[in-house]
Amino acid sequence: MPFVALALAVALLSPFATATDGCVDVHIVGVRGSGQPTGFGQQVGRVVEGIESALTGRGLSVTSEALEYPAISVSDSFGLVLLTGDYDRSVGAGVDALRAALATTEPSCPHKEFLLVGYSQGAQVIKSTLAGAEPSIPIAAVVLLADPTRDAAQQGIVRLGDPATDQNGAFGAIGLPHHVSAVTVDVCAAGDGVCERGRQSFTAHTEGYGDAPDLVVPYLLRELDGRLRFAGFLR
């Protein structure tokens, strides 16, 4: 069993906390991409919906929220925001917001786990936040879609979509500590020049993630189901 799925299963099932004590098992935080309106955005929203439905179907209590941050558009300015520093400030605001969200674990709910899903700039926000994260932050899993800071050499990450590429993201690589990379799923669509430097298809970036839920959700739950059966929750 790949470690990312085993870690997710252990995190969610031990010590078998339930919502009956007023605590939630999993809280999903979705981080939208550049220029997308407030909310999850299409790519993240589909994955969040799929994960939430699948986990609740297995008896876990799940809540979700869309991270509020600028998510400044890159294309509207023809990329000038990358030169003015506005893009970096948008990412920085997202990092501050996500750090605040991850600090909301109540002492009375010590078994609450976070599951993070980010697309494009949102994936960079997640990576920038977790790059120096302490193991004490309860991260069940991380799903990165079209990550512009993709580190192709990082070990431990499960790669779906176009896993064969050996190219970093367009904005350089950001590495993750092992305890985070071990529970991270990375999805880069074939031809997406944002997560795979050197490719030229912006269409792949904006339209290449329609099947992301079909890749991510079954992968996570296939391994999770095995753990559930082992624990006697499924037959």
N, C-alpha and C positions, 0 to 999 in steps of 0.2 A: 504494500500500500504506500503510495507516495506520501512523503512526510507532510506536505501541505494539507492533504485531506485528513490524515490521521490527527494532525494538530488541531484542525478545525473541529473534528469529531470529539476529541478529548475535551477541548475548551467548552463546547456546547453541552456536553453530556455529563461532565463532572463538576460539582457533585450532585447532578440531577436536580438543579433548582427549577422551580415552576413559578408561573405567574400568580399562583394562589396566594403567595406571600406579598403580592403587590410589586414584585420585581419582574423585569423583562429579561428573557434569555439573551436576545440579540437585538442590538440597536444598529440599524443600517444608516450610514451617512453617505449620501450621494453628492458628488461635486461635478457640476456641469462644465462644459467646455467653453472656449473663447467665443464671445458674442452671442451665446445662447441666453434666452430670456430667463428670468427668475424661475426657479424650479429645478427639476432634475435634468432637463434637457432630454432629447429623444433617446440618445444612446444609453445614457445612464439609467433613465427611467425604465427602459425595457428590461435591463438586467436586474434592477432593484425589484421590479414587479415580479419577475420570474423567481428570484431567490426568496422573496418574502412569501410568495404563494407556496413554494416547495417546502420551506421550513415550517410554516404554520400547518401544512398538511401532514407533517410528521410530529405534530404535537408541541412544537416549540413556540413560545410567545415572542413576537417580533414587532418592533416599531421602526419607523424610518423618518428621516428628515433630509431636506435638501439644504446644503450649506449655503448661507447667504454671503456672497462676496462679489466684487465687481465683474469678474470674468470678462475683462475688456476684449473687444474684438481686435483681431490682428488684420483681417482682410479689409475691413472698412477703411483703414488708413494705409493700405498697401504695404503693411509691415513697418510703418514708421514708428509705431509704438514700441517696437523692439529697440529702436535707437534712442528714443526720448526717455526711456526708463519707465514709461507708463505701464508696460507689460509686467516688468519686475515688481512694480508697486502693487499691481493687481494680484500677482501671485503671493506677495508678502501679506496682503490683506487676507487672502484665503488661508494662508498658514496660521495667522493669528486667530481667525475664526475657527479653524479646525482644532487647534490646540485647546481653545476654550470648550469646544464640544467634547473633546476627549477627556476633559477634566470634570465632567458632570457625573461621574460614577458616585452614587450615594454609598456611604459606609454601610447602610443597612442592606445593600444589594451588591455584595462583593463578587458575585458570579456573573454579573452582566458583562457581555462581550460586545465589542464593536466590530462591524463588518463594513469596510470602506470600499466604495466604488467611484472611480473617477475617469473622465474622458478628456483627452487632450490637455488643455491647461489645468483642468481638474485633476488629472493624473499627476501632473507636475506639482500641484499643491499638496497632494497626498505624499508624494515622494519627498518633497522638501520638508514636510512636517515630520515624517518618520525617519529621516536620515540619521537623526541623532536621538531617536526615541529610546527611552529606557525600557527594559523588559517588563517593568511593572505595569505598563499601559496594556490593558486587556484587549489585544487585537486577535479576533478569531480568524479573519481572512481579509485579504486586500485584492481587489480586482482593478487592474489598470487597462484602460482601452486607449489605444493611439497615444502612448506615452512619449512626449517629445524629449524626455530625459532618459530614455530607455538605455540600460546598460547591458549590452549584448553578452558581455563576458561574465556577468554575475551568476554565480552558481546558486542552485536551490530553487530558483523561480520556475514555475510551470509555465511553459510558453504554448499558447494556442493561436490559431489563425494562420500565421506565417512563421512558424517556429524555426525554420531553417536559416533565416537571415542572420548574418554575423555583423550587422551594422548597428551602430548606436543611433539614438534619436537625433533629430535635427538640432536640438539645443544643447547637445553634449550629454554625457552620462552622469546620472546621480545614482550612487550605490546605496544599498539598504543594509542595515545590520542583519546578521544571520537570523535572529529570532523573528524578523519581519519578512525577509526574503523567503524563509521556509514556509510561510503561509500566504505567499503572493502568487496570483495568476496574472500573466501578462498576455494581452491579446493585441496583435498588430496585423492589420489586414494586408494582404498581398498588394504591394505597390504603393502603400501609404508612405509618402515622403516625410511625414512628421515623425513617425516612430521608426522609420528606416531611412536614414540619411542616404541621399543619392537617388532615391526614387522621385518621380515627378508628378505623380497622380494625386491632385487635390481631391478629385472625385472619389478616389479610394478612401481618403480621409473622412469625407463627409457622408459617404453612402456605403462604405464597406463594412459596417458593423451591425447590419440588420440581423445577422445570424449569431451575434455575440451571446444572447441568452441561450441559444441552442448549443453553444460551445461550453459556456461557463457553468450553467446550472446543472446539466446532467453530469459534468465532470465532478463537481463538488459533491453532489448528492449520491452519485454512484459509490464513492468511497465512504460517504457518511452513512449510507444505508448498511454497509457492511459492519460498521461500528455499532449501529443501532441494533442489528440482529445479534451481534456478539453480546451486547448488554441486555438482551431479552426484550427490547422495546418493539421489535418487528419479528414476525414469524414468516 
